[in-house]
Amino acid sequence: MANLDLMKSVRAKASQRKKTIVLPESHDERVLKAAEILVKENIAKVITLGNNDKIFEDAKILGIDLQGVRLIDYVKSDLMSDFTNIFYNLRKHKGLTIEQAKEILQRDLFFGAMLVRERHADGFVAGSFASTGDVLRAAIQCVGMPEGISIVSSFFLMIFPDQTYSFADCAVVPNPDASQLADIAISTADNYKKLTGEEPYVAMLSFSTKGSAEHELVDKVLEATKIAKAKRPDLNIDGELQFDAAIIESIGKKKAPGSTVAGRGNVMVFPDLQAGNIGYKIAQRLGKAEAVGPVVQGLKKPLFDLSRGCSVEDIVNTSAIAVLMAE
Ligand SMILES: CC(C)(COP(=O)(O)OP(=O)(O)OC[C@H]1O[C@@H](n2cnc3c(N)ncnc32)[C@H](O)[C@@H]1OP(=O)(O)O)[C@@H](O)C(=O)NCCC(=O)NCCS
């Protein structure tokens, strides 16, 4: 696919699905603008949270039409008492009291995540205002992970004119162990296929290719490769590979002869968050890739985080991805 058209295609596919996305942070004007676009372009049904009078007033001042957007004044909502009890039961084994549960549900992020958990919505996109940590804690505590997944992580779609890659994990897990790194690779591969329709070739990245260097940091990547291959023999996964060997055919052939991935990698798995976060920003800022994400993965449902510097377009695109990833 011509990759600059990828998000167009994601938005078009989303509009076939009639899913509902919660955008909790109505106090952010970018969120209100995104809500208007999502509904107008039929990409998703939208719920936003907050005081209705205030939202309408803000929208009027900003010239935003909220027709078709569902507003929930969550503090006064009939759902509040049920959600508080459900959340208390989920977390009481951690020592949470009912009073603490009540206080936590007063936060838009937690109420929004509970709307998804309780099937009032199919996905949630937040973080234009809240920090990544706060968004993830609401997602992990309210929705959690499905059986068999050990870690919530994230990926970026890195869109270049002639190729789209996934980079992971660039935003969530600071220092995954080998088994967590394997899960990050598997989740990213599955989601790459879901979003691009293309076969994933997963490169487990390192500063070494096939034994060119020896170090405990390389051992972790090798171990993760072994675990991921054993868990998912159906996937093309190989490592350890340097970035150039992973993506450039001639170098891949020389440094990793016989590898099914070297030279054709499209899912790039970084060994830790320092490498991943630095790597995606270099590709974005110097390589001029369009970076879509971070797309959070490993939760039972799509609850996605935004960068606080996000644009309206980022919120719309992330919501469209949430629609495609919803059941
Ligand atoms: C995910 C994150 C919010 C967890 O932070 P935390 O609350 O301090 O984590 P803790 O280690 O205290 O764990 C709290 C709970 O979350 C769980 N948890 C933490 N990270 C998790 C993950 N990645 N996946 C699944 N569960 C996780 C823990 O198991 C623990 O569960 P419990 O309360 O049921 O026992 C944290 O890793 C984070 O902020 N990551 C983002 C890093 C960042 O700032 N990125 C910005 C760059 S773009």
PDBQT file of the ligand as one rigid body, heavy atoms in Angstrom, charges set to zero:
ROOT
HETATM    1  C1  LIG A 401       2.993   1.481  33.260  1.00  0.00    +0.000 C 
HETATM    2  C2  LIG A 401       3.399   2.354  34.438  1.00  0.00    +0.000 C 
HETATM    3  C3  LIG A 401       2.402   3.510  34.556  1.00  0.00    +0.000 C 
HETATM    4  C4  LIG A 401       3.359   1.583  35.740  1.00  0.00    +0.000 C 
HETATM    5  O1  LIG A 401       3.814   2.448  36.730  1.00  0.00    +0.000 OA
HETATM    6  P1  LIG A 401       3.637   2.152  38.295  1.00  0.00    +0.000 P 
HETATM    7  O2  LIG A 401       2.205   2.341  38.674  1.00  0.00    +0.000 OA
HETATM    8  O3  LIG A 401       4.650   2.985  38.999  1.00  0.00    +0.000 OA
HETATM    9  O4  LIG A 401       4.036   0.657  38.343  1.00  0.00    +0.000 OA
HETATM   10  P2  LIG A 401       4.229  -0.269  39.551  1.00  0.00    +0.000 P 
HETATM   11  O5  LIG A 401       5.516  -0.982  39.289  1.00  0.00    +0.000 OA
HETATM   12  O6  LIG A 401       4.073   0.444  40.867  1.00  0.00    +0.000 OA
HETATM   13  O7  LIG A 401       3.024  -1.275  39.368  1.00  0.00    +0.000 OA
HETATM   14  C5  LIG A 401       1.661  -0.935  39.635  1.00  0.00    +0.000 C 
HETATM   15  C6  LIG A 401       0.798  -2.036  39.083  1.00  0.00    +0.000 C 
HETATM   16  O8  LIG A 401       0.787  -1.986  37.643  1.00  0.00    +0.000 OA
HETATM   17  C7  LIG A 401       1.281  -3.236  37.120  1.00  0.00    +0.000 C 
HETATM   18  N1  LIG A 401       2.087  -2.873  35.961  1.00  0.00    +0.000 N 
HETATM   19  C8  LIG A 401       3.083  -1.985  35.906  1.00  0.00    +0.000 A 
HETATM   20  N2  LIG A 401       3.551  -1.894  34.649  1.00  0.00    +0.000 NA
HETATM   21  C9  LIG A 401       2.825  -2.769  33.903  1.00  0.00    +0.000 A 
HETATM   22  C10 LIG A 401       2.831  -3.131  32.533  1.00  0.00    +0.000 A 
HETATM   23  N3  LIG A 401       3.652  -2.580  31.639  1.00  0.00    +0.000 N 
HETATM   24  N4  LIG A 401       1.955  -4.074  32.119  1.00  0.00    +0.000 NA
HETATM   25  C11 LIG A 401       1.101  -4.634  32.983  1.00  0.00    +0.000 A 
HETATM   26  N5  LIG A 401       1.044  -4.322  34.307  1.00  0.00    +0.000 NA
HETATM   27  C12 LIG A 401       1.911  -3.407  34.749  1.00  0.00    +0.000 A 
HETATM   28  C13 LIG A 401       2.087  -3.837  38.227  1.00  0.00    +0.000 C 
HETATM   29  O9  LIG A 401       2.145  -5.237  38.070  1.00  0.00    +0.000 OA
HETATM   30  C14 LIG A 401       1.280  -3.431  39.427  1.00  0.00    +0.000 C 
HETATM   31  O10 LIG A 401       0.114  -4.241  39.508  1.00  0.00    +0.000 OA
HETATM   32  P3  LIG A 401      -0.712  -4.395  40.875  1.00  0.00    +0.000 P 
HETATM   33  O11 LIG A 401      -1.036  -3.033  41.386  1.00  0.00    +0.000 OA
HETATM   34  O12 LIG A 401      -1.932  -5.153  40.466  1.00  0.00    +0.000 OA
HETATM   35  O13 LIG A 401       0.237  -5.121  41.759  1.00  0.00    +0.000 OA
HETATM   36  C15 LIG A 401       4.872   2.873  34.251  1.00  0.00    +0.000 C 
HETATM   37  O14 LIG A 401       5.698   1.833  33.823  1.00  0.00    +0.000 OA
HETATM   38  C16 LIG A 401       4.975   4.039  33.332  1.00  0.00    +0.000 C 
HETATM   39  O15 LIG A 401       4.692   5.155  33.736  1.00  0.00    +0.000 OA
HETATM   40  N6  LIG A 401       5.399   3.785  32.088  1.00  0.00    +0.000 N 
HETATM   41  C17 LIG A 401       5.453   4.849  31.126  1.00  0.00    +0.000 C 
HETATM   42  C18 LIG A 401       6.845   5.348  30.994  1.00  0.00    +0.000 C 
HETATM   43  C19 LIG A 401       6.815   6.722  30.454  1.00  0.00    +0.000 C 
HETATM   44  O16 LIG A 401       6.762   7.691  31.182  1.00  0.00    +0.000 OA
HETATM   45  N7  LIG A 401       6.806   6.832  29.152  1.00  0.00    +0.000 N 
HETATM   46  C20 LIG A 401       6.766   8.104  28.545  1.00  0.00    +0.000 C 
HETATM   47  C21 LIG A 401       7.615   8.054  27.307  1.00  0.00    +0.000 C 
HETATM   48  S1  LIG A 401       6.617   8.404  25.899  1.00  0.00    +0.000 SA
ENDROOT
TORSDOF 0
